[in-house]
Each structure stands twice: as structure tokens, then as C-alpha cells.
Amino acid sequence: MNIDDIVKQELWRSLPVYFFSFLIIGYLDMEGYISVGKSETFVLAFLVTAMHFSLMVWYRKKEQIDNPSIF
């Protein structure tokens, strides 16, 4: 099974997105802006990451961006 290079790159880039979305959702929960349980924080962070992942893969395939480097 071959995984597309764009999908593989965006999958690796999704790890920091998951980490930061988990921290932000946890902070919002601690401050009382949202009310979610501890286990739902993981799920909500995963949903945010999945949306980011799918949008980035869709955009890079639509624009045919093979190399995301800015140089």
C-alpha cells in the first residue's frame, strides 16, 4: 500500500496541530469558556486536527503543491 507524499507530509504536520489544539481546548475548559470532560478534550482536539488535515490535503492536491517549502 503506497501512501501519497502529500498525505504523508500532512499527517506528520498534524501532530503539532493536535498537541496545540489539545492545549487550547484544555485551557478553554479550565477557564470555564467551554464545558467538556477530560476524555472529550481528546476527541475534540482530534476532530479539529482531522478538519485541518483534510483541508490541507484537499488544498495541496487542488493546487498541485508538491513541495510546501517557502523557498
mmCIF file of the N, C-alpha and C atoms, coordinates in Angstrom:
data_MODEL
# 
_entry.id   MODEL 
# 
loop_
_atom_site.group_PDB 
_atom_site.id 
_atom_site.type_symbol 
_atom_site.label_atom_id 
_atom_site.label_alt_id 
_atom_site.label_comp_id 
_atom_site.label_asym_id 
_atom_site.label_entity_id 
_atom_site.label_seq_id 
_atom_site.pdbx_PDB_ins_code 
_atom_site.Cartn_x 
_atom_site.Cartn_y 
_atom_site.Cartn_z 
_atom_site.occupancy 
_atom_site.B_iso_or_equiv 
_atom_site.pdbx_formal_charge 
_atom_site.auth_seq_id 
_atom_site.auth_comp_id 
_atom_site.auth_asym_id 
_atom_site.auth_atom_id 
_atom_site.pdbx_PDB_model_num 
ATOM 1   N N  . MET A 1 1  ? 0.836   -1.170 0.000  1.00 0.00 ? 1  MET A N  1 
ATOM 2   C CA . MET A 1 1  ? 0.000   0.000  0.000  1.00 0.00 ? 1  MET A CA 1 
ATOM 3   C C  . MET A 1 1  ? 0.889   1.244  0.000  1.00 0.00 ? 1  MET A C  1 
ATOM 4   N N  . ASN A 1 2  ? 0.767   2.047  -1.018 1.00 0.00 ? 2  ASN A N  1 
ATOM 5   C CA . ASN A 1 2  ? 1.532   3.283  -1.121 1.00 0.00 ? 2  ASN A CA 1 
ATOM 6   C C  . ASN A 1 2  ? 0.692   4.448  -0.612 1.00 0.00 ? 2  ASN A C  1 
ATOM 7   N N  . ILE A 1 3  ? 1.312   5.256  0.235  1.00 0.00 ? 3  ILE A N  1 
ATOM 8   C CA . ILE A 1 3  ? 0.659   6.454  0.744  1.00 0.00 ? 3  ILE A CA 1 
ATOM 9   C C  . ILE A 1 3  ? 1.196   7.638  -0.038 1.00 0.00 ? 3  ILE A C  1 
ATOM 10  N N  . ASP A 1 4  ? 0.300   8.474  -0.493 1.00 0.00 ? 4  ASP A N  1 
ATOM 11  C CA . ASP A 1 4  ? 0.675   9.659  -1.250 1.00 0.00 ? 4  ASP A CA 1 
ATOM 12  C C  . ASP A 1 4  ? 1.609   10.538 -0.404 1.00 0.00 ? 4  ASP A C  1 
ATOM 13  N N  . ASP A 1 5  ? 2.586   11.165 -1.057 1.00 0.00 ? 5  ASP A N  1 
ATOM 14  C CA . ASP A 1 5  ? 3.549   12.002 -0.335 1.00 0.00 ? 5  ASP A CA 1 
ATOM 15  C C  . ASP A 1 5  ? 2.882   13.186 0.351  1.00 0.00 ? 5  ASP A C  1 
ATOM 16  N N  . ILE A 1 6  ? 1.890   13.774 -0.293 1.00 0.00 ? 6  ILE A N  1 
ATOM 17  C CA . ILE A 1 6  ? 1.190   14.911 0.307  1.00 0.00 ? 6  ILE A CA 1 
ATOM 18  C C  . ILE A 1 6  ? 0.475   14.469 1.578  1.00 0.00 ? 6  ILE A C  1 
ATOM 19  N N  . VAL A 1 7  ? -0.171  13.320 1.539  1.00 0.00 ? 7  VAL A N  1 
ATOM 20  C CA . VAL A 1 7  ? -0.882  12.812 2.709  1.00 0.00 ? 7  VAL A CA 1 
ATOM 21  C C  . VAL A 1 7  ? 0.102   12.491 3.825  1.00 0.00 ? 7  VAL A C  1 
ATOM 22  N N  . LYS A 1 8  ? 1.235   11.903 3.474  1.00 0.00 ? 8  LYS A N  1 
ATOM 23  C CA . LYS A 1 8  ? 2.235   11.561 4.481  1.00 0.00 ? 8  LYS A CA 1 
ATOM 24  C C  . LYS A 1 8  ? 2.804   12.820 5.147  1.00 0.00 ? 8  LYS A C  1 
ATOM 25  N N  . GLN A 1 9  ? 3.099   13.837 4.351  1.00 0.00 ? 9  GLN A N  1 
ATOM 26  C CA . GLN A 1 9  ? 3.627   15.077 4.916  1.00 0.00 ? 9  GLN A CA 1 
ATOM 27  C C  . GLN A 1 9  ? 2.609   15.762 5.813  1.00 0.00 ? 9  GLN A C  1 
ATOM 28  N N  . GLU A 1 10 ? 1.365   15.820 5.374  1.00 0.00 ? 10 GLU A N  1 
ATOM 29  C CA . GLU A 1 10 ? 0.339   16.473 6.184  1.00 0.00 ? 10 GLU A CA 1 
ATOM 30  C C  . GLU A 1 10 ? 0.012   15.670 7.433  1.00 0.00 ? 10 GLU A C  1 
ATOM 31  N N  . LEU A 1 11 ? 0.171   14.368 7.377  1.00 0.00 ? 11 LEU A N  1 
ATOM 32  C CA . LEU A 1 11 ? -0.041  13.551 8.569  1.00 0.00 ? 11 LEU A CA 1 
ATOM 33  C C  . LEU A 1 11 ? 1.002   13.883 9.632  1.00 0.00 ? 11 LEU A C  1 
ATOM 34  N N  . TRP A 1 12 ? 2.250   14.051 9.220  1.00 0.00 ? 12 TRP A N  1 
ATOM 35  C CA . TRP A 1 12 ? 3.298   14.442 10.171 1.00 0.00 ? 12 TRP A CA 1 
ATOM 36  C C  . TRP A 1 12 ? 3.087   15.854 10.689 1.00 0.00 ? 12 TRP A C  1 
ATOM 37  N N  . ARG A 1 13 ? 2.580   16.736 9.828  1.00 0.00 ? 13 ARG A N  1 
ATOM 38  C CA . ARG A 1 13 ? 2.321   18.111 10.265 1.00 0.00 ? 13 ARG A CA 1 
ATOM 39  C C  . ARG A 1 13 ? 1.115   18.194 11.193 1.00 0.00 ? 13 ARG A C  1 
ATOM 40  N N  . SER A 1 14 ? 0.272   17.183 11.194 1.00 0.00 ? 14 SER A N  1 
ATOM 41  C CA . SER A 1 14 ? -0.914  17.192 12.046 1.00 0.00 ? 14 SER A CA 1 
ATOM 42  C C  . SER A 1 14 ? -0.594  16.899 13.504 1.00 0.00 ? 14 SER A C  1 
ATOM 43  N N  . LEU A 1 15 ? 0.551   16.307 13.784 1.00 0.00 ? 15 LEU A N  1 
ATOM 44  C CA . LEU A 1 15 ? 0.906   16.015 15.169 1.00 0.00 ? 15 LEU A CA 1 
ATOM 45  C C  . LEU A 1 15 ? 1.031   17.283 16.019 1.00 0.00 ? 15 LEU A C  1 
ATOM 46  N N  . PRO A 1 16 ? 1.749   18.316 15.567 1.00 0.00 ? 16 PRO A N  1 
ATOM 47  C CA . PRO A 1 16 ? 1.771   19.557 16.366 1.00 0.00 ? 16 PRO A CA 1 
ATOM 48  C C  . PRO A 1 16 ? 0.403   20.235 16.437 1.00 0.00 ? 16 PRO A C  1 
ATOM 49  N N  . VAL A 1 17 ? -0.387  20.112 15.385 1.00 0.00 ? 17 VAL A N  1 
ATOM 50  C CA . VAL A 1 17 ? -1.728  20.701 15.399 1.00 0.00 ? 17 VAL A CA 1 
ATOM 51  C C  . VAL A 1 17 ? -2.564  20.038 16.487 1.00 0.00 ? 17 VAL A C  1 
ATOM 52  N N  . TYR A 1 18 ? -2.454  18.714 16.609 1.00 0.00 ? 18 TYR A N  1 
ATOM 53  C CA . TYR A 1 18 ? -3.186  18.000 17.654 1.00 0.00 ? 18 TYR A CA 1 
ATOM 54  C C  . TYR A 1 18 ? -2.725  18.446 19.033 1.00 0.00 ? 18 TYR A C  1 
ATOM 55  N N  . PHE A 1 19 ? -1.427  18.562 19.220 1.00 0.00 ? 19 PHE A N  1 
ATOM 56  C CA . PHE A 1 19 ? -0.877  18.964 20.513 1.00 0.00 ? 19 PHE A CA 1 
ATOM 57  C C  . PHE A 1 19 ? -1.376  20.350 20.913 1.00 0.00 ? 19 PHE A C  1 
ATOM 58  N N  . PHE A 1 20 ? -1.275  21.323 20.005 1.00 0.00 ? 20 PHE A N  1 
ATOM 59  C CA . PHE A 1 20 ? -1.688  22.681 20.330 1.00 0.00 ? 20 PHE A CA 1 
ATOM 60  C C  . PHE A 1 20 ? -3.199  22.810 20.470 1.00 0.00 ? 20 PHE A C  1 
ATOM 61  N N  . SER A 1 21 ? -3.965  22.087 19.666 1.00 0.00 ? 21 SER A N  1 
ATOM 62  C CA . SER A 1 21 ? -5.418  22.146 19.828 1.00 0.00 ? 21 SER A CA 1 
ATOM 63  C C  . SER A 1 21 ? -5.826  21.516 21.155 1.00 0.00 ? 21 SER A C  1 
ATOM 64  N N  . PHE A 1 22 ? -5.129  20.458 21.582 1.00 0.00 ? 22 PHE A N  1 
ATOM 65  C CA . PHE A 1 22 ? -5.396  19.867 22.888 1.00 0.00 ? 22 PHE A CA 1 
ATOM 66  C C  . PHE A 1 22 ? -5.110  20.870 24.001 1.00 0.00 ? 22 PHE A C  1 
ATOM 67  N N  . LEU A 1 23 ? -3.989  21.588 23.905 1.00 0.00 ? 23 LEU A N  1 
ATOM 68  C CA . LEU A 1 23 ? -3.659  22.592 24.915 1.00 0.00 ? 23 LEU A CA 1 
ATOM 69  C C  . LEU A 1 23 ? -4.667  23.740 24.945 1.00 0.00 ? 23 LEU A C  1 
ATOM 70  N N  . ILE A 1 24 ? -5.074  24.201 23.786 1.00 0.00 ? 24 ILE A N  1 
ATOM 71  C CA . ILE A 1 24 ? -6.025  25.317 23.719 1.00 0.00 ? 24 ILE A CA 1 
ATOM 72  C C  . ILE A 1 24 ? -7.387  24.897 24.257 1.00 0.00 ? 24 ILE A C  1 
ATOM 73  N N  . ILE A 1 25 ? -7.856  23.719 23.880 1.00 0.00 ? 25 ILE A N  1 
ATOM 74  C CA . ILE A 1 25 ? -9.150  23.245 24.373 1.00 0.00 ? 25 ILE A CA 1 
ATOM 75  C C  . ILE A 1 25 ? -9.081  23.006 25.881 1.00 0.00 ? 25 ILE A C  1 
ATOM 76  N N  . GLY A 1 26 ? -7.981  22.453 26.364 1.00 0.00 ? 26 GLY A N  1 
ATOM 77  C CA . GLY A 1 26 ? -7.806  22.271 27.804 1.00 0.00 ? 26 GLY A CA 1 
ATOM 78  C C  . GLY A 1 26 ? -7.795  23.589 28.549 1.00 0.00 ? 26 GLY A C  1 
ATOM 79  N N  . TYR A 1 27 ? -7.139  24.589 27.987 1.00 0.00 ? 27 TYR A N  1 
ATOM 80  C CA . TYR A 1 27 ? -7.109  25.915 28.614 1.00 0.00 ? 27 TYR A CA 1 
ATOM 81  C C  . TYR A 1 27 ? -8.502  26.530 28.651 1.00 0.00 ? 27 TYR A C  1 
ATOM 82  N N  . LEU A 1 28 ? -9.235  26.432 27.529 1.00 0.00 ? 28 LEU A N  1 
ATOM 83  C CA . LEU A 1 28 ? -10.596 26.978 27.500 1.00 0.00 ? 28 LEU A CA 1 
ATOM 84  C C  . LEU A 1 28 ? -11.502 26.264 28.494 1.00 0.00 ? 28 LEU A C  1 
ATOM 85  N N  . ASP A 1 29 ? -11.287 24.974 28.692 1.00 0.00 ? 29 ASP A N  1 
ATOM 86  C CA . ASP A 1 29 ? -12.068 24.228 29.668 1.00 0.00 ? 29 ASP A CA 1 
ATOM 87  C C  . ASP A 1 29 ? -11.709 24.654 31.094 1.00 0.00 ? 29 ASP A C  1 
ATOM 88  N N  . MET A 1 30 ? -10.439 24.843 31.369 1.00 0.00 ? 30 MET A N  1 
ATOM 89  C CA . MET A 1 30 ? -10.020 25.245 32.717 1.00 0.00 ? 30 MET A CA 1 
ATOM 90  C C  . MET A 1 30 ? -10.513 26.646 33.069 1.00 0.00 ? 30 MET A C  1 
ATOM 91  N N  . GLU A 1 31 ? -10.545 27.531 32.085 1.00 0.00 ? 31 GLU A N  1 
ATOM 92  C CA . GLU A 1 31 ? -11.001 28.904 32.334 1.00 0.00 ? 31 GLU A CA 1 
ATOM 93  C C  . GLU A 1 31 ? -12.517 29.016 32.368 1.00 0.00 ? 31 GLU A C  1 
ATOM 94  N N  . GLY A 1 32 ? -13.229 27.986 31.943 1.00 0.00 ? 32 GLY A N  1 
ATOM 95  C CA . GLY A 1 32 ? -14.679 27.992 32.016 1.00 0.00 ? 32 GLY A CA 1 
ATOM 96  C C  . GLY A 1 32 ? -15.386 28.509 30.781 1.00 0.00 ? 32 GLY A C  1 
ATOM 97  N N  . TYR A 1 33 ? -14.657 28.719 29.689 1.00 0.00 ? 33 TYR A N  1 
ATOM 98  C CA . TYR A 1 33 ? -15.296 29.190 28.462 1.00 0.00 ? 33 TYR A CA 1 
ATOM 99  C C  . TYR A 1 33 ? -16.096 28.080 27.790 1.00 0.00 ? 33 TYR A C  1 
ATOM 100 N N  . ILE A 1 34 ? -15.613 26.847 27.882 1.00 0.00 ? 34 ILE A N  1 
ATOM 101 C CA . ILE A 1 34 ? -16.351 25.695 27.387 1.00 0.00 ? 34 ILE A CA 1 
ATOM 102 C C  . ILE A 1 34 ? -16.395 24.666 28.514 1.00 0.00 ? 34 ILE A C  1 
ATOM 103 N N  . SER A 1 35 ? -17.384 23.810 28.447 1.00 0.00 ? 35 SER A N  1 
ATOM 104 C CA . SER A 1 35 ? -17.524 22.798 29.486 1.00 0.00 ? 35 SER A CA 1 
ATOM 105 C C  . SER A 1 35 ? -17.487 21.415 28.845 1.00 0.00 ? 35 SER A C  1 
ATOM 106 N N  . VAL A 1 36 ? -16.326 20.798 28.859 1.00 0.00 ? 36 VAL A N  1 
ATOM 107 C CA . VAL A 1 36 ? -16.157 19.446 28.335 1.00 0.00 ? 36 VAL A CA 1 
ATOM 108 C C  . VAL A 1 36 ? -15.400 18.629 29.368 1.00 0.00 ? 36 VAL A C  1 
ATOM 109 N N  . GLY A 1 37 ? -15.601 17.328 29.314 1.00 0.00 ? 37 GLY A N  1 
ATOM 110 C CA . GLY A 1 37 ? -14.877 16.445 30.212 1.00 0.00 ? 37 GLY A CA 1 
ATOM 111 C C  . GLY A 1 37 ? -13.461 16.214 29.734 1.00 0.00 ? 37 GLY A C  1 
ATOM 112 N N  . LYS A 1 38 ? -12.700 15.508 30.541 1.00 0.00 ? 38 LYS A N  1 
ATOM 113 C CA . LYS A 1 38 ? -11.300 15.255 30.195 1.00 0.00 ? 38 LYS A CA 1 
ATOM 114 C C  . LYS A 1 38 ? -11.178 14.355 28.970 1.00 0.00 ? 38 LYS A C  1 
ATOM 115 N N  . SER A 1 39 ? -12.019 13.335 28.874 1.00 0.00 ? 39 SER A N  1 
ATOM 116 C CA . SER A 1 39 ? -11.928 12.436 27.717 1.00 0.00 ? 39 SER A CA 1 
ATOM 117 C C  . SER A 1 39 ? -12.452 13.111 26.452 1.00 0.00 ? 39 SER A C  1 
ATOM 118 N N  . GLU A 1 40 ? -13.419 14.009 26.595 1.00 0.00 ? 40 GLU A N  1 
ATOM 119 C CA . GLU A 1 40 ? -13.941 14.701 25.414 1.00 0.00 ? 40 GLU A CA 1 
ATOM 120 C C  . GLU A 1 40 ? -12.943 15.706 24.857 1.00 0.00 ? 40 GLU A C  1 
ATOM 121 N N  . THR A 1 41 ? -12.002 16.130 25.672 1.00 0.00 ? 41 THR A N  1 
ATOM 122 C CA . THR A 1 41 ? -10.955 17.042 25.195 1.00 0.00 ? 41 THR A CA 1 
ATOM 123 C C  . THR A 1 41 ? -10.105 16.366 24.125 1.00 0.00 ? 41 THR A C  1 
ATOM 124 N N  . PHE A 1 42 ? -9.783  15.086 24.340 1.00 0.00 ? 42 PHE A N  1 
ATOM 125 C CA . PHE A 1 42 ? -9.018  14.335 23.341 1.00 0.00 ? 42 PHE A CA 1 
ATOM 126 C C  . PHE A 1 42 ? -9.788  14.217 22.027 1.00 0.00 ? 42 PHE A C  1 
ATOM 127 N N  . VAL A 1 43 ? -11.081 13.919 22.137 1.00 0.00 ? 43 VAL A N  1 
ATOM 128 C CA . VAL A 1 43 ? -11.907 13.739 20.943 1.00 0.00 ? 43 VAL A CA 1 
ATOM 129 C C  . VAL A 1 43 ? -12.074 15.055 20.201 1.00 0.00 ? 43 VAL A C  1 
ATOM 130 N N  . LEU A 1 44 ? -12.333 16.133 20.919 1.00 0.00 ? 44 LEU A N  1 
ATOM 131 C CA . LEU A 1 44 ? -12.500 17.439 20.290 1.00 0.00 ? 44 LEU A CA 1 
ATOM 132 C C  . LEU A 1 44 ? -11.213 17.905 19.612 1.00 0.00 ? 44 LEU A C  1 
ATOM 133 N N  . ALA A 1 45 ? -10.073 17.663 20.259 1.00 0.00 ? 45 ALA A N  1 
ATOM 134 C CA . ALA A 1 45 ? -8.788  18.012 19.641 1.00 0.00 ? 45 ALA A CA 1 
ATOM 135 C C  . ALA A 1 45 ? -8.548  17.165 18.392 1.00 0.00 ? 45 ALA A C  1 
ATOM 136 N N  . PHE A 1 46 ? -8.959  15.896 18.427 1.00 0.00 ? 46 PHE A N  1 
ATOM 137 C CA . PHE A 1 46 ? -8.813  15.043 17.247 1.00 0.00 ? 46 PHE A CA 1 
ATOM 138 C C  . PHE A 1 46 ? -9.695  15.536 16.110 1.00 0.00 ? 46 PHE A C  1 
ATOM 139 N N  . LEU A 1 47 ? -10.914 15.984 16.412 1.00 0.00 ? 47 LEU A N  1 
ATOM 140 C CA . LEU A 1 47 ? -11.797 16.499 15.362 1.00 0.00 ? 47 LEU A CA 1 
ATOM 141 C C  . LEU A 1 47 ? -11.231 17.762 14.714 1.00 0.00 ? 47 LEU A C  1 
ATOM 142 N N  . VAL A 1 48 ? -10.671 18.638 15.526 1.00 0.00 ? 48 VAL A N  1 
ATOM 143 C CA . VAL A 1 48 ? -10.038 19.852 14.989 1.00 0.00 ? 48 VAL A CA 1 
ATOM 144 C C  . VAL A 1 48 ? -8.868  19.473 14.085 1.00 0.00 ? 48 VAL A C  1 
ATOM 145 N N  . THR A 1 49 ? -8.064  18.509 14.528 1.00 0.00 ? 49 THR A N  1 
ATOM 146 C CA . THR A 1 49 ? -6.919  18.062 13.742 1.00 0.00 ? 49 THR A CA 1 
ATOM 147 C C  . THR A 1 49 ? -7.356  17.394 12.450 1.00 0.00 ? 49 THR A C  1 
ATOM 148 N N  . ALA A 1 50 ? -8.412  16.592 12.505 1.00 0.00 ? 50 ALA A N  1 
ATOM 149 C CA . ALA A 1 50 ? -8.909  15.922 11.301 1.00 0.00 ? 50 ALA A CA 1 
ATOM 150 C C  . ALA A 1 50 ? -9.424  16.931 10.280 1.00 0.00 ? 50 ALA A C  1 
ATOM 151 N N  . MET A 1 51 ? -10.092 17.978 10.739 1.00 0.00 ? 51 MET A N  1 
ATOM 152 C CA . MET A 1 51 ? -10.561 19.014 9.814  1.00 0.00 ? 51 MET A CA 1 
ATOM 153 C C  . MET A 1 51 ? -9.377  19.745 9.187  1.00 0.00 ? 51 MET A C  1 
ATOM 154 N N  . HIS A 1 52 ? -8.373  20.086 9.990  1.00 0.00 ? 52 HIS A N  1 
ATOM 155 C CA . HIS A 1 52 ? -7.177  20.753 9.467  1.00 0.00 ? 52 HIS A CA 1 
ATOM 156 C C  . HIS A 1 52 ? -6.466  19.858 8.453  1.00 0.00 ? 52 HIS A C  1 
ATOM 157 N N  . PHE A 1 53 ? -6.313  18.581 8.780  1.00 0.00 ? 53 PHE A N  1 
ATOM 158 C CA . PHE A 1 53 ? -5.644  17.629 7.897  1.00 0.00 ? 53 PHE A CA 1 
ATOM 159 C C  . PHE A 1 53 ? -6.367  17.516 6.557  1.00 0.00 ? 53 PHE A C  1 
ATOM 160 N N  . SER A 1 54 ? -7.683  17.344 6.602  1.00 0.00 ? 54 SER A N  1 
ATOM 161 C CA . SER A 1 54 ? -8.430  17.161 5.352  1.00 0.00 ? 54 SER A CA 1 
ATOM 162 C C  . SER A 1 54 ? -8.425  18.423 4.500  1.00 0.00 ? 54 SER A C  1 
ATOM 163 N N  . LEU A 1 55 ? -8.523  19.595 5.134  1.00 0.00 ? 55 LEU A N  1 
ATOM 164 C CA . LEU A 1 55 ? -8.471  20.836 4.362  1.00 0.00 ? 55 LEU A CA 1 
ATOM 165 C C  . LEU A 1 55 ? -7.110  21.057 3.720  1.00 0.00 ? 55 LEU A C  1 
ATOM 166 N N  . MET A 1 56 ? -6.039  20.753 4.441  1.00 0.00 ? 56 MET A N  1 
ATOM 167 C CA . MET A 1 56 ? -4.700  20.952 3.883  1.00 0.00 ? 56 MET A CA 1 
ATOM 168 C C  . MET A 1 56 ? -4.409  19.968 2.746  1.00 0.00 ? 56 MET A C  1 
ATOM 169 N N  . VAL A 1 57 ? -4.826  18.722 2.900  1.00 0.00 ? 57 VAL A N  1 
ATOM 170 C CA . VAL A 1 57 ? -4.622  17.746 1.816  1.00 0.00 ? 57 VAL A CA 1 
ATOM 171 C C  . VAL A 1 57 ? -5.429  18.157 0.597  1.00 0.00 ? 57 VAL A C  1 
ATOM 172 N N  . TRP A 1 58 ? -6.674  18.565 0.803  1.00 0.00 ? 58 TRP A N  1 
ATOM 173 C CA . TRP A 1 58 ? -7.516  18.994 -0.313 1.00 0.00 ? 58 TRP A CA 1 
ATOM 174 C C  . TRP A 1 58 ? -6.895  20.190 -1.031 1.00 0.00 ? 58 TRP A C  1 
ATOM 175 N N  . TYR A 1 59 ? -6.416  21.184 -0.271 1.00 0.00 ? 59 TYR A N  1 
ATOM 176 C CA . TYR A 1 59 ? -5.838  22.380 -0.876 1.00 0.00 ? 59 TYR A CA 1 
ATOM 177 C C  . TYR A 1 59 ? -4.564  22.061 -1.642 1.00 0.00 ? 59 TYR A C  1 
ATOM 178 N N  . ARG A 1 60 ? -3.683  21.260 -1.033 1.00 0.00 ? 60 ARG A N  1 
ATOM 179 C CA . ARG A 1 60 ? -2.413  20.952 -1.702 1.00 0.00 ? 60 ARG A CA 1 
ATOM 180 C C  . ARG A 1 60 ? -2.631  20.110 -2.951 1.00 0.00 ? 60 ARG A C  1 
ATOM 181 N N  . LYS A 1 61 ? -3.615  19.223 -2.939 1.00 0.00 ? 61 LYS A N  1 
ATOM 182 C CA . LYS A 1 61 ? -3.887  18.437 -4.147 1.00 0.00 ? 61 LYS A CA 1 
ATOM 183 C C  . LYS A 1 61 ? -4.557  19.290 -5.208 1.00 0.00 ? 61 LYS A C  1 
ATOM 184 N N  . LYS A 1 62 ? -5.430  20.218 -4.796 1.00 0.00 ? 62 LYS A N  1 
ATOM 185 C CA . LYS A 1 62 ? -6.112  21.100 -5.749 1.00 0.00 ? 62 LYS A CA 1 
ATOM 186 C C  . LYS A 1 62 ? -5.115  22.019 -6.432 1.00 0.00 ? 62 LYS A C  1 
ATOM 187 N N  . GLU A 1 63 ? -4.195  22.565 -5.669 1.00 0.00 ? 63 GLU A N  1 
ATOM 188 C CA . GLU A 1 63 ? -3.201  23.483 -6.220 1.00 0.00 ? 63 GLU A CA 1 
ATOM 189 C C  . GLU A 1 63 ? -1.966  22.752 -6.749 1.00 0.00 ? 63 GLU A C  1 
ATOM 190 N N  . GLN A 1 64 ? -1.916  21.447 -6.571 1.00 0.00 ? 64 GLN A N  1 
ATOM 191 C CA . GLN A 1 64 ? -0.796  20.603 -7.005 1.00 0.00 ? 64 GLN A CA 1 
ATOM 192 C C  . GLN A 1 64 ? 0.522   21.101 -6.417 1.00 0.00 ? 64 GLN A C  1 
ATOM 193 N N  . ILE A 1 65 ? 0.506   21.331 -5.112 1.00 0.00 ? 65 ILE A N  1 
ATOM 194 C CA . ILE A 1 65 ? 1.695   21.790 -4.391 1.00 0.00 ? 65 ILE A CA 1 
ATOM 195 C C  . ILE A 1 65 ? 2.413   20.556 -3.863 1.00 0.00 ? 65 ILE A C  1 
ATOM 196 N N  . ASP A 1 66 ? 3.488   20.170 -4.539 1.00 0.00 ? 66 ASP A N  1 
ATOM 197 C CA . ASP A 1 66 ? 4.250   19.002 -4.104 1.00 0.00 ? 66 ASP A CA 1 
ATOM 198 C C  . ASP A 1 66 ? 5.275   19.355 -3.038 1.00 0.00 ? 66 ASP A C  1 
ATOM 199 N N  . ASN A 1 67 ? 5.860   20.538 -3.157 1.00 0.00 ? 67 ASN A N  1 
ATOM 200 C CA . ASN A 1 67 ? 6.871   20.972 -2.202 1.00 0.00 ? 67 ASN A CA 1 
ATOM 201 C C  . ASN A 1 67 ? 6.312   22.186 -1.443 1.00 0.00 ? 67 ASN A C  1 
ATOM 202 N N  . PRO A 1 68 ? 5.996   22.039 -0.154 1.00 0.00 ? 68 PRO A N  1 
ATOM 203 C CA . PRO A 1 68 ? 5.400   23.158 0.590  1.00 0.00 ? 68 PRO A CA 1 
ATOM 204 C C  . PRO A 1 68 ? 6.423   24.178 1.102  1.00 0.00 ? 68 PRO A C  1 
ATOM 205 N N  . SER A 1 69 ? 7.683   24.049 0.703  1.00 0.00 ? 69 SER A N  1 
ATOM 206 C CA . SER A 1 69 ? 8.718   24.962 1.168  1.00 0.00 ? 69 SER A CA 1 
ATOM 207 C C  . SER A 1 69 ? 8.457   26.374 0.637  1.00 0.00 ? 69 SER A C  1 
ATOM 208 N N  . ILE A 1 70 ? 8.802   27.385 1.436  1.00 0.00 ? 70 ILE A N  1 
ATOM 209 C CA . ILE A 1 70 ? 8.591   28.753 1.007  1.00 0.00 ? 70 ILE A CA 1 
ATOM 210 C C  . ILE A 1 70 ? 9.725   29.270 0.132  1.00 0.00 ? 70 ILE A C  1 
ATOM 211 N N  . PHE A 1 71 ? 10.802  28.516 0.010  1.00 0.00 ? 71 PHE A N  1 
ATOM 212 C CA . PHE A 1 71 ? 11.944  28.966 -0.782 1.00 0.00 ? 71 PHE A CA 1 
ATOM 213 C C  . PHE A 1 71 ? 11.864  28.490 -2.204 1.00 0.00 ? 71 PHE A C  1 
# 
